[in-house]
Each structure stands twice: as structure tokens, then as C-alpha cells.
Amino acid sequence: MRIIYISFVTFLLVSCFSYETKDWKPLANNPDYIHRSVKEITDIIVHDIFSPPVASRIYAYATIAGYEAAIHDNPKYISMAGQLHGLQPLPQPEQDKIYCFPLASVHAILTVGKALVFSEKTVDDFHSKMMEEFKRSGIPDEVYDRSITFGKQIADHIIAWSSKDNYKQTRSFPKYSISDNPAEWKPTPPSYMDAIEPHWNKIRPFVIDSASQFNPVPATAFSTDQSSQFFKEAIEVYEIGKNLTDEQMEIANFWDCNPYKMNVMGHAMYATKKISPGGHWINIVRLACKKVNADLIEALEAYACLSITHSDGFISCWDEKFRSKVIRPETYINLYIDENWVPLLQTPPFPEYTSGHSVISSASSVMMTKLFGENFDFADSTELEFDLPVRHFKSFRHAADEAAISRFYGGIHYMPAIKNGFFEGKELGTFILQNLKTRKEDLVAAK
């Protein structure tokens, strides 16, 4: 009996020793920790019904925090401090101390995410599960505690930075005032919602110099004259809407990405929640990373760079939307062409020019091509969870082109908003590539 007892105690001691001293680093460096954390933020954004511009802000601050916490594992990556407006140098890890930077990164992402969403308990529950997984990897207690502390320092720094971007102030700005001017945007059926984020151009940009830096050419002059260019552009939307092919309808629905679609059934109304346009491209990052087996820091770099591009893209696009205040096709066509016409997609609650999908998708294709290369073919399964089939693309530009034209098929944009918005996004994305560096080699090349 004594021999059995001694053997059992010895087994426990050896097991505990091996648990504490096994090589935990390969387990902790699994990029799925990052992909799962970002996907959790996406799911919460969908649940909490954040508008596309606000969603872009959440993604940006959360992924920047994750990136800044993780770069200390790889000396070829550099901080974004001093490159992003208002971002001061971040806390640094103690020299000659061991850290688990992936753990610090996940902790930073979820801490910042929690500060920017409504469903805080959902973040807490997910966070607890993730932390337990890290513990099971065998990280020594002192390394675990030190990494959590560092992740929180990074998160606190990013949250303090975010608090100065004018977002809180815009929450108290006046709502959009509906004008009697027939050329200007009016709320659209079925819910006739107020205009979303009319003051988004007041938000501090990340890389671009100002909200108006990439102003597109002016929108087509409003007119009800049947010989006018504006009327012809409306007729174009009207005609395509009546003669859509199955493929065109599939494209429009695939890229709909309406965070809050109002459905009407007789006298009843109910909402359907979906991923935002930016969220769709964020998921494409995950798909691309998995295809090339990107490591953890490469994944963080891609998420952060794309999120920053989206944020500045929405600031630029919304600046033009609430400058030109162009009437939506649905309103114009119902008033001047066919009162019974209904677009395939539900019209979003903000002015028409330029197309947000065109700006964001074009800018995304520029950034994603830089990160993953030209002619990067991929299967986009993003919409499977919303009961839409997989679509295949030969490149990021191919996907961006389809996302942009989808808004024409959907009946919610005139063609100039798509073409000029696409150019706006390309110029903006190129500017960000030229002015945001994440690797030392790019910094040296730029000099």
C-alpha cells in the first residue's frame, strides 16, 4: 500500500512538473486565437446592430491593440505610434522578462472590444474561455500574469486614445434635418429610419489628413427633366431592377451586408441582423490568412491594416454623403417614374453619393493585394451563416468590382456613385499604403 501511495504521489509531481515546463510557446502562437477573437467581435457587432461606420471604429481600435501587443515577438514589425493621428508611444514590456505576447494580444483585443460594444457580458464569457485555453497550454503562472498585465496596459492606452477621436461628442450632435429640397435625401421605406451618422466626418481619421482629402467629383446635378443626365441615370437603375438575371440577384444579395433589414409581413414588422460591409471584408482576411497559413503576427497585421483602411474609408465616404445629400433611386423613381417600383435590396438610411460599398471594397482590394498579392483566388464563404452560397473570386479586385456593382443591381445606387466611389476608395487605399508602415523593411524602402 505504501509503495502504491508513493508511486501515485510521484506521478502527480511529475505530471505537474511537465504541465508547468512543457513547451507552451507553439500552442500559444496559434493564429486561431486571433481569428476567433475577431470573429467574436464581429458576432457582437451584428448582435448589437452597430452601423457600418461605427463597426469600422470598433474593429480598428481592437485590432490595433492586438497588433501593438504582439509585435514584440518579432523584431521586423514596427509600432503604429507616430503614424496614426494622436497615437503616442505605447507601453513596453520589461527587458529580460518572459512574456506570452499572443496572450497579451488576445487580452488587449477583447478588453478594447468590450469597452466599445454593448454586450459586455458576452465578451467576458468568451474572454474567460480564451484565458482558460491559454492556461491549459502550460504557461507558467508568472508569465501568464505578466502577459495579462501588459495586455491591459496596451488596451488602456488604446482606449484612452480612442476617447479623444470625437466619437462621444458626436453622440450629442443634432440629428439630420430633413429638407424640403427635392434634390436631397429623404427617409425611405419600410421603416423610414433617421439618417445614420450625419456627423461622421467629425471623427478623427487614422491615416488620411482629413475627411475631405479624397473628395470625389461632384454628383450629377439633380433634375426631373426627362432629357437630363440625372433622369437617365435613374432610368438605368429602374430598368436593371426590372430585368435582373438570377446571377445579378445572387450578387446583389451576397453583398447586401445590411446590418438591420426591416421585414414587413402584413401589419407585423421584424428585423433581420446581418454582417456589415466592413465585417464581410474582415472575414475575407481570415479566409486569406488560412489559405496562406499566415502566422499570428501576420494575421494581426492584416486585420489592423484593413480595419484602419475601412475606418478612414467610412470617414471619407460619409463626408461626401452628407455634403451632396443625393436622393436615393427608390425615392426619385417612386416620385417621377413609377410609384410602385421597389428595389431588390432595402435602401440604407443615408444619402446616396458615393457608394459606401464601392469606397470600402475598392480600398480593401488595394490593401489586401499589398498584403497577400495579385491574382489571389479565394472562395468567399462569409455569407454561409446567413444562408447564402459561397462565391469564388480570382482576386481581391475581382471581389471589389462585384461588391461595387452589386449596389446597382440592388437598386440603391446610381452608376456614378459606384464608379466615382470606387476611384475614391482606390486613391484612399493607395494613400494609406504609402503612409502606414508595419515592417522595418517597408520603412527603409520608403526612405
Disulfide bonds with the S-S distance in Angstrom:
none
